[in-house]
């Protein structure tokens, strides 16, 4: 993993560097950035699989994980372009993509070190195969996983805390309409996940053209849709 050039210029040389390598790869029905949930848990039905790399694919590596319901994934933004960073400020979607906040006051994928952190629900652990089946992840297919840690409620849950600008800008999900043939092209669980994804409005927040047709890659299909007046209509699934 390398630091993007613009951030590298800001950081300069550091005596405390660390080389890290993936310990697992994530597999998902979403191969691209477009359509990914903006946060973990927003598409609670979305299935994905953490597959340990061969050097870690031993039953003892996952021993005891079956006793937990959630895990933290530390992962890399592997689909980011090296020149796509915005420096020390970013434009969060929750603020409409127009206002800037400090990079460390955001969850932007463009960071000094391109690392993501997500809490996801465990669906099933297969220690023999070195796999963890999870729900609600916001990771694309092929994402490198750098570490896995169990989620512990007494230490990791902080109810009632302030959440900055997020508290003041409520996100309104879209109403989603699917074509009749959708039920013949995708499994029920896939349709549930797709509906949750689309309800979060995958469009860039500065785009609001009701005539524009968007395409989302999902589970090997091309899902085409329009959005107008708070309603997302899937026109076809190819």
FENNOR-V824115 format. One record per residue. N is the residue number from 1. RES is the residue in one letter. PSI is psi as a letter, one per 20 degrees, with the letter a starting at -180 (* if undefined). D_FIRST is the distance of its C-alpha to the first C-alpha in Angstrom with 2 decimals. Layout:
# FENNOR-V824115
n->N res->RES psi->PSI d_first->D_FIRST
n->N res->RES psi->PSI d_first->D_FIRST
This chain:
# FENNOR-V824115
n->1 res->X psi->p d_first->0.00
n->2 res->X psi->q d_first->3.80
n->3 res->X psi->p d_first->6.97
n->4 res->X psi->q d_first->9.61
n->5 res->X psi->g d_first->12.44
n->6 res->X psi->g d_first->15.10
n->7 res->X psi->h d_first->13.60
n->8 res->X psi->h d_first->12.64
n->9 res->X psi->h d_first->16.34
n->10 res->X psi->h d_first->17.45
n->11 res->X psi->g d_first->15.63
n->12 res->X psi->a d_first->16.45
n->13 res->X psi->p d_first->15.95
n->14 res->X psi->p d_first->15.74
n->15 res->X psi->i d_first->17.25
n->16 res->X psi->m d_first->15.44
n->17 res->X psi->q d_first->11.81
n->18 res->X psi->p d_first->10.11
n->19 res->X psi->p d_first->7.76
n->20 res->X psi->q d_first->7.25
n->21 res->X psi->q d_first->7.64
n->22 res->X psi->p d_first->9.26
n->23 res->X psi->i d_first->12.92
n->24 res->X psi->r d_first->14.15
n->25 res->X psi->q d_first->14.08
n->26 res->X psi->p d_first->16.10
n->27 res->X psi->p d_first->19.03
n->28 res->X psi->q d_first->20.94
n->29 res->X psi->i d_first->23.76
n->30 res->X psi->o d_first->21.76
n->31 res->X psi->i d_first->19.64
n->32 res->X psi->r d_first->19.05
n->33 res->X psi->h d_first->18.36
n->34 res->X psi->p d_first->22.08
n->35 res->X psi->i d_first->24.02
n->36 res->X psi->q d_first->21.44
n->37 res->X psi->q d_first->23.07
n->38 res->X psi->i d_first->22.21
n->39 res->X psi->q d_first->22.24
n->40 res->X psi->q d_first->22.38
n->41 res->X psi->i d_first->26.02
n->42 res->X psi->h d_first->27.41
n->43 res->X psi->n d_first->27.80
n->44 res->X psi->h d_first->29.01
n->45 res->X psi->i d_first->30.12
n->46 res->X psi->o d_first->26.84
n->47 res->X psi->q d_first->25.96
n->48 res->X psi->r d_first->22.63
n->49 res->X psi->p d_first->21.61
n->50 res->X psi->p d_first->18.95
n->51 res->X psi->o d_first->18.94
n->52 res->X psi->q d_first->17.86
n->53 res->X psi->q d_first->16.23
n->54 res->X psi->h d_first->19.05
n->55 res->X psi->i d_first->18.44
n->56 res->X psi->j d_first->19.00
n->57 res->X psi->m d_first->21.54
n->58 res->X psi->q d_first->24.59
n->59 res->X psi->h d_first->27.12
n->60 res->X psi->h d_first->26.93
n->61 res->X psi->h d_first->23.29
n->62 res->X psi->j d_first->24.70
n->63 res->X psi->p d_first->28.11
n->64 res->X psi->i d_first->29.55
n->65 res->X psi->h d_first->27.19
n->66 res->X psi->i d_first->30.13
n->67 res->X psi->j d_first->31.81
n->68 res->X psi->q d_first->29.42
n->69 res->X psi->h d_first->29.52
n->70 res->X psi->q d_first->26.17
n->71 res->X psi->q d_first->22.65
n->72 res->X psi->p d_first->19.67
n->73 res->X psi->p d_first->16.37
n->74 res->X psi->p d_first->13.13
n->75 res->X psi->r d_first->10.60
n->76 res->X psi->q d_first->7.92
n->77 res->X psi->m d_first->9.50
n->78 res->X psi->i d_first->8.52
n->79 res->X psi->i d_first->11.86
n->80 res->X psi->q d_first->11.62
n->81 res->X psi->q d_first->12.55
n->82 res->X psi->h d_first->10.92
n->83 res->X psi->j d_first->14.50
n->84 res->X psi->j d_first->15.45
n->85 res->X psi->q d_first->15.12
n->86 res->X psi->j d_first->18.57
n->87 res->X psi->b d_first->18.38
n->88 res->X psi->i d_first->19.97
n->89 res->X psi->q d_first->22.02
n->90 res->X psi->r d_first->21.53
n->91 res->X psi->n d_first->24.12
n->92 res->X psi->q d_first->24.21
n->93 res->X psi->h d_first->25.90
n->94 res->X psi->h d_first->28.30
n->95 res->X psi->j d_first->29.72
n->96 res->X psi->j d_first->30.26
n->97 res->X psi->j d_first->27.38
n->98 res->X psi->h d_first->29.64
n->99 res->X psi->q d_first->29.47
n->100 res->X psi->q d_first->26.71
n->101 res->X psi->r d_first->25.58
n->102 res->X psi->q d_first->23.19
n->103 res->X psi->h d_first->19.54
n->104 res->X psi->i d_first->20.07
n->105 res->X psi->j d_first->23.15
n->106 res->X psi->r d_first->21.37
n->107 res->X psi->k d_first->19.06
n->108 res->X psi->q d_first->17.66
n->109 res->X psi->i d_first->14.35
n->110 res->X psi->n d_first->13.79
n->111 res->X psi->r d_first->12.83
n->112 res->X psi->g d_first->11.88
n->113 res->X psi->p d_first->8.81
n->114 res->X psi->m d_first->8.24
n->115 res->X psi->p d_first->9.53
n->116 res->X psi->q d_first->12.72
n->117 res->X psi->p d_first->15.68
n->118 res->X psi->p d_first->18.47
n->119 res->X psi->p d_first->21.71
n->120 res->X psi->q d_first->23.06
n->121 res->X psi->p d_first->26.34
n->122 res->X psi->p d_first->26.70
n->123 res->X psi->g d_first->29.01
n->124 res->X psi->q d_first->29.09
n->125 res->X psi->p d_first->27.50
n->126 res->X psi->n d_first->27.96
n->127 res->X psi->h d_first->27.17
n->128 res->X psi->h d_first->28.56
n->129 res->X psi->i d_first->26.27
n->130 res->X psi->k d_first->23.18
n->131 res->X psi->q d_first->23.02
n->132 res->X psi->o d_first->23.34
n->133 res->X psi->p d_first->25.00
n->134 res->X psi->r d_first->24.47
n->135 res->X psi->q d_first->26.01
n->136 res->X psi->j d_first->24.99
n->137 res->X psi->q d_first->21.20
n->138 res->X psi->k d_first->19.60
n->139 res->X psi->q d_first->16.74
n->140 res->X psi->r d_first->16.74
n->141 res->X psi->p d_first->17.22
n->142 res->X psi->j d_first->14.27
n->143 res->X psi->p d_first->12.04
n->144 res->X psi->p d_first->9.76
n->145 res->X psi->p d_first->11.47
n->146 res->X psi->h d_first->10.26
n->147 res->X psi->q d_first->13.84
n->148 res->X psi->p d_first->17.35
n->149 res->X psi->q d_first->20.20
n->150 res->X psi->q d_first->23.79
n->151 res->X psi->p d_first->25.21
n->152 res->X psi->o d_first->28.29
n->153 res->X psi->g d_first->30.86
n->154 res->X psi->h d_first->32.61
n->155 res->X psi->h d_first->29.53
n->156 res->X psi->i d_first->27.32
n->157 res->X psi->p d_first->30.10
n->158 res->X psi->m d_first->31.56
n->159 res->X psi->q d_first->34.17
n->160 res->X psi->j d_first->35.90
n->161 res->X psi->r d_first->33.34
n->162 res->X psi->q d_first->32.87
n->163 res->X psi->k d_first->30.03
n->164 res->X psi->c d_first->30.44
n->165 res->X psi->i d_first->30.79
n->166 res->X psi->h d_first->30.10
n->167 res->X psi->h d_first->33.52
n->168 res->X psi->i d_first->35.30
n->169 res->X psi->n d_first->33.91
n->170 res->X psi->p d_first->34.68
n->171 res->X psi->p d_first->32.90
n->172 res->X psi->o d_first->35.53
n->173 res->X psi->q d_first->34.56
n->174 res->X psi->q d_first->36.08
n->175 res->X psi->p d_first->38.84
n->176 res->X psi->p d_first->37.78
n->177 res->X psi->p d_first->40.20
n->178 res->X psi->q d_first->39.44
n->179 res->X psi->q d_first->41.59
n->180 res->X psi->h d_first->43.92
n->181 res->X psi->i d_first->42.27
n->182 res->X psi->h d_first->38.95
n->183 res->X psi->i d_first->40.47
n->184 res->X psi->i d_first->40.97
n->185 res->X psi->h d_first->37.50
n->186 res->X psi->q d_first->35.32
n->187 res->X psi->q d_first->35.89
n->188 res->X psi->g d_first->37.17
n->189 res->X psi->h d_first->34.05
n->190 res->X psi->h d_first->31.93
n->191 res->X psi->h d_first->34.38
n->192 res->X psi->g d_first->34.11
n->193 res->X psi->g d_first->30.33
n->194 res->X psi->g d_first->30.67
n->195 res->X psi->g d_first->33.39
n->196 res->X psi->g d_first->31.34
n->197 res->X psi->g d_first->28.42
n->198 res->X psi->h d_first->30.87
n->199 res->X psi->h d_first->32.78
n->200 res->X psi->i d_first->29.81
n->201 res->X psi->n d_first->30.15
n->202 res->X psi->i d_first->26.97
n->203 res->X psi->q d_first->28.21
n->204 res->X psi->p d_first->26.87
n->205 res->X psi->i d_first->29.23
n->206 res->X psi->i d_first->30.74
n->207 res->X psi->p d_first->32.02
n->208 res->X psi->m d_first->35.35
n->209 res->X psi->o d_first->37.13
n->210 res->X psi->i d_first->39.28
n->211 res->X psi->i d_first->39.84
n->212 res->X psi->p d_first->36.24
n->213 res->X psi->p d_first->35.04
n->214 res->X psi->q d_first->31.42
n->215 res->X psi->p d_first->29.70
n->216 res->X psi->p d_first->27.38
n->217 res->X psi->p d_first->25.87
n->218 res->X psi->p d_first->26.66
n->219 res->X psi->l d_first->27.34
n->220 res->X psi->j d_first->27.83
n->221 res->X psi->q d_first->30.23
n->222 res->X psi->o d_first->30.39
n->223 res->X psi->o d_first->31.80
n->224 res->X psi->p d_first->33.61
n->225 res->X psi->r d_first->34.93
n->226 res->X psi->q d_first->36.61
n->227 res->X psi->p d_first->36.89
n->228 res->X psi->p d_first->40.07
n->229 res->X psi->l d_first->41.64
n->230 res->X psi->j d_first->39.25
n->231 res->X psi->p d_first->39.63
n->232 res->X psi->p d_first->37.05
n->233 res->X psi->o d_first->38.81
n->234 res->X psi->p d_first->37.15
n->235 res->X psi->h d_first->39.07
n->236 res->X psi->q d_first->37.95
n->237 res->X psi->o d_first->35.56
n->238 res->X psi->* d_first->35.06
